[in-house]
């Protein structure tokens, strides 16, 4: 499996962190068809060809995604999309 690991600092309030978390959860479910579970400030998700976690701490966000063989050729595109999403929400 190929992996994507990204992390960024942020200055979101707890309210905005909660909102960003909910929007991400909905996006993963609706746009990507992923099964999503939440443990405190960590989302765990799994879809066709990928599995990962997003942890949204008080000042830091960390994304870890493992891509299956079918998604591996799209790693660059997927990484850019995630980075754009982080830039938009953080």
Backbone as CSV, one residue per row, in Angstrom:
resi,resn,N_x,N_y,N_z,CA_x,CA_y,CA_z,C_x,C_y,C_z
1,UNK,0.836,-1.192,0.000,0.000,0.000,0.000,0.873,1.245,0.000
2,UNK,0.437,2.246,-0.724,1.075,3.541,-0.755,0.430,4.423,0.310
3,UNK,1.195,5.299,0.923,0.656,6.115,2.016,0.810,7.602,1.735
4,UNK,-0.143,8.361,2.257,-0.102,9.819,2.245,-0.143,10.259,3.694
5,UNK,0.838,11.045,4.120,0.874,11.573,5.481,1.079,13.082,5.394
6,UNK,0.112,13.828,5.912,0.178,15.285,5.887,-0.124,15.830,7.269
7,UNK,0.488,16.943,7.618,0.161,17.605,8.877,0.303,19.112,8.700
8,UNK,-0.517,19.817,9.426,-0.530,21.280,9.361,-0.880,21.837,10.737
9,UNK,-0.405,23.038,11.007,-0.832,23.769,12.194,-2.082,24.557,11.831
10,UNK,-2.895,24.851,12.834,-4.096,25.659,12.595,-4.383,26.527,13.810
11,UNK,-5.298,27.475,13.631,-5.697,28.369,14.713,-7.208,28.368,14.869
12,UNK,-7.846,27.228,14.618,-9.299,27.134,14.700,-9.767,27.073,16.153
13,UNK,-10.861,27.753,16.416,-11.489,27.632,17.729,-12.143,26.256,17.826
14,UNK,-12.557,25.872,19.013,-13.199,24.571,19.161,-14.473,24.485,18.329
15,UNK,-15.222,25.573,18.254,-16.444,25.605,17.445,-16.130,25.383,15.975
16,UNK,-15.107,26.061,15.466,-14.731,25.905,14.067,-14.108,24.534,13.797
17,UNK,-13.394,23.994,14.769,-12.867,22.632,14.626,-14.015,21.645,14.493
18,UNK,-15.029,21.815,15.328,-16.191,20.925,15.286,-16.878,21.013,13.920
19,UNK,-17.056,22.232,13.427,-17.698,22.440,12.129,-16.874,21.800,11.006
20,UNK,-15.562,22.009,11.013,-14.697,21.419,9.990,-14.743,19.894,10.055
21,UNK,-14.784,19.348,11.260,-14.856,17.903,11.449,-16.147,17.335,10.864
22,UNK,-17.258,18.008,11.117,-18.549,17.551,10.587,-18.579,17.622,9.069
23,UNK,-18.056,18.712,8.509,-18.030,18.856,7.051,-17.146,17.793,6.404
24,UNK,-16.007,17.500,7.017,-15.126,16.462,6.489,-15.797,15.098,6.550
25,UNK,-16.450,14.818,7.653,-17.145,13.539,7.804,-18.216,13.373,6.729
26,UNK,-18.989,14.415,6.493,-20.021,14.369,5.455,-19.405,14.192,4.072
27,UNK,-18.324,14.894,3.805,-17.658,14.780,2.507,-17.160,13.353,2.279
28,UNK,-16.518,12.784,3.288,-16.008,11.421,3.151,-17.136,10.436,2.874
29,UNK,-18.266,10.629,3.550,-19.407,9.729,3.359,-20.079,9.947,2.001
30,UNK,-20.418,11.189,1.716,-21.228,11.495,0.532,-20.437,11.475,-0.773
31,UNK,-19.303,12.123,-0.810,-18.545,12.228,-2.059,-17.699,10.986,-2.342
32,UNK,-17.201,10.348,-1.289,-16.293,9.223,-1.492,-16.887,7.873,-1.101
33,UNK,-18.065,7.883,-0.520,-18.713,6.635,-0.130,-17.996,5.890,0.982
34,UNK,-17.281,6.612,1.827,-16.499,5.987,2.891,-17.362,5.714,4.119
35,UNK,-17.006,4.662,4.823,-17.559,4.397,6.145,-16.713,5.198,7.127
36,UNK,-17.365,6.002,7.970,-16.647,6.913,8.860,-17.063,6.666,10.309
37,UNK,-16.069,6.582,11.185,-16.331,6.515,12.620,-15.524,7.608,13.298
38,UNK,-16.019,8.047,14.451,-15.357,9.125,15.178,-15.010,8.670,16.581
39,UNK,-13.787,8.965,16.978,-13.302,8.730,18.334,-12.721,10.053,18.815
40,UNK,-13.452,10.767,19.656,-13.020,12.086,20.145,-12.722,12.997,18.946
41,UNK,-11.469,13.413,18.763,-11.104,14.311,17.661,-10.394,13.574,16.530
42,UNK,-10.674,12.294,16.371,-10.104,11.506,15.278,-11.215,10.870,14.461
43,UNK,-11.143,11.061,13.150,-12.046,10.369,12.225,-11.277,9.198,11.630
44,UNK,-11.902,8.042,11.636,-11.353,6.874,10.951,-12.290,6.594,9.780
45,UNK,-11.719,6.360,8.605,-12.552,6.156,7.428,-11.986,5.062,6.540
46,UNK,-12.889,4.447,5.792,-12.492,3.377,4.878,-13.437,3.374,3.695
47,UNK,-12.850,3.326,2.519,-13.631,3.279,1.293,-12.975,2.331,0.309
48,UNK,-13.521,2.305,-0.878,-12.974,1.415,-1.903,-11.592,1.904,-2.324
49,UNK,-10.566,1.186,-1.912,-9.199,1.527,-2.293,-8.466,2.444,-1.336
50,UNK,-9.033,2.762,-0.188,-8.330,3.631,0.759,-8.837,3.407,2.182
51,UNK,-7.970,3.715,3.131,-8.292,3.675,4.553,-7.434,4.745,5.227
52,UNK,-7.977,5.424,6.241,-7.166,6.459,6.864,-7.749,7.042,8.116
53,UNK,-7.004,7.999,8.654,-7.433,8.738,9.844,-7.126,10.219,9.657
54,UNK,-7.934,11.036,10.305,-7.669,12.469,10.411,-7.833,12.817,11.881
55,UNK,-6.791,13.390,12.458,-6.845,13.831,13.851,-6.740,15.341,13.867
56,UNK,-7.710,15.977,14.508,-7.769,17.439,14.565,-7.569,17.881,16.006
57,UNK,-6.313,18.157,16.343,-5.978,18.604,17.691,-6.259,20.080,17.876
58,UNK,-5.916,20.582,19.047,-6.182,21.993,19.364,-5.455,22.958,18.439
59,UNK,-4.265,22.579,17.960,-3.499,23.479,17.103,-2.859,22.768,15.921
60,UNK,-3.233,21.503,15.691,-2.544,20.707,14.685,-3.508,19.697,14.079
61,UNK,-3.418,19.492,12.766,-4.204,18.450,12.098,-3.232,17.478,11.429
62,UNK,-3.558,16.200,11.518,-2.721,15.166,10.921,-3.593,14.203,10.132
63,UNK,-3.210,13.952,8.886,-3.929,13.036,7.999,-3.002,11.885,7.625
64,UNK,-3.500,10.674,7.759,-2.763,9.484,7.331,-3.710,8.634,6.505
65,UNK,-3.339,8.392,5.262,-4.187,7.643,4.348,-3.345,6.580,3.654
66,UNK,-3.852,5.366,3.650,-3.211,4.274,2.918,-4.044,4.005,1.674
67,UNK,-3.374,3.980,0.529,-4.040,3.754,-0.746,-3.816,2.326,-1.213
68,UNK,-4.855,1.706,-1.690,-4.752,0.376,-2.267,-4.176,0.442,-3.669
69,UNK,-4.006,-0.707,-4.271,-3.381,-0.799,-5.598,-4.130,0.003,-6.657
70,UNK,-5.455,0.030,-6.591,-6.230,0.745,-7.614,-6.114,2.257,-7.481
71,UNK,-5.851,2.747,-6.273,-5.751,4.193,-6.037,-4.315,4.711,-6.119
72,UNK,-3.353,3.815,-6.057,-1.941,4.213,-6.035,-1.555,5.142,-7.187
73,UNK,-2.011,4.905,-8.427,-1.635,5.807,-9.521,-2.163,7.240,-9.336
74,UNK,-3.153,7.413,-8.473,-3.751,8.732,-8.250,-3.182,9.439,-7.024
75,UNK,-2.109,8.922,-6.451,-1.566,9.474,-5.210,-1.287,10.976,-5.314
76,UNK,-0.665,11.419,-6.387,-0.345,12.839,-6.549,-1.592,13.708,-6.587
77,UNK,-2.586,13.281,-7.340,-3.845,14.023,-7.445,-4.544,14.059,-6.099
78,UNK,-4.601,12.922,-5.420,-5.255,12.843,-4.114,-4.548,13.735,-3.098
79,UNK,-3.229,13.705,-3.100,-2.455,14.541,-2.178,-2.745,16.018,-2.410
80,UNK,-2.777,16.440,-3.663,-3.070,17.847,-3.977,-4.474,18.234,-3.527
81,UNK,-5.452,17.348,-3.708,-6.832,17.629,-3.279,-6.897,17.783,-1.758
82,UNK,-6.190,16.921,-1.042,-6.180,17.012,0.421,-5.518,18.305,0.863
83,UNK,-4.393,18.647,0.258,-3.706,19.892,0.601,-4.585,21.108,0.330
84,UNK,-5.337,21.092,-0.766,-6.251,22.191,-1.071,-7.356,22.277,-0.025
85,UNK,-7.869,21.133,0.393,-8.889,21.113,1.438,-8.369,21.639,2.756
86,UNK,-7.157,21.259,3.108,-6.549,21.766,4.341,-6.382,23.277,4.269
87,UNK,-5.911,23.773,3.146,-5.733,25.217,2.973,-7.065,25.949,3.079
88,UNK,-8.108,25.349,2.556,-9.436,25.984,2.569,-10.008,26.049,3.977
89,UNK,-9.912,24.965,4.723,-10.551,24.903,6.035,-9.686,25.401,7.184
90,UNK,-8.378,25.432,6.998,-7.508,25.864,8.078,-7.011,27.259,7.839
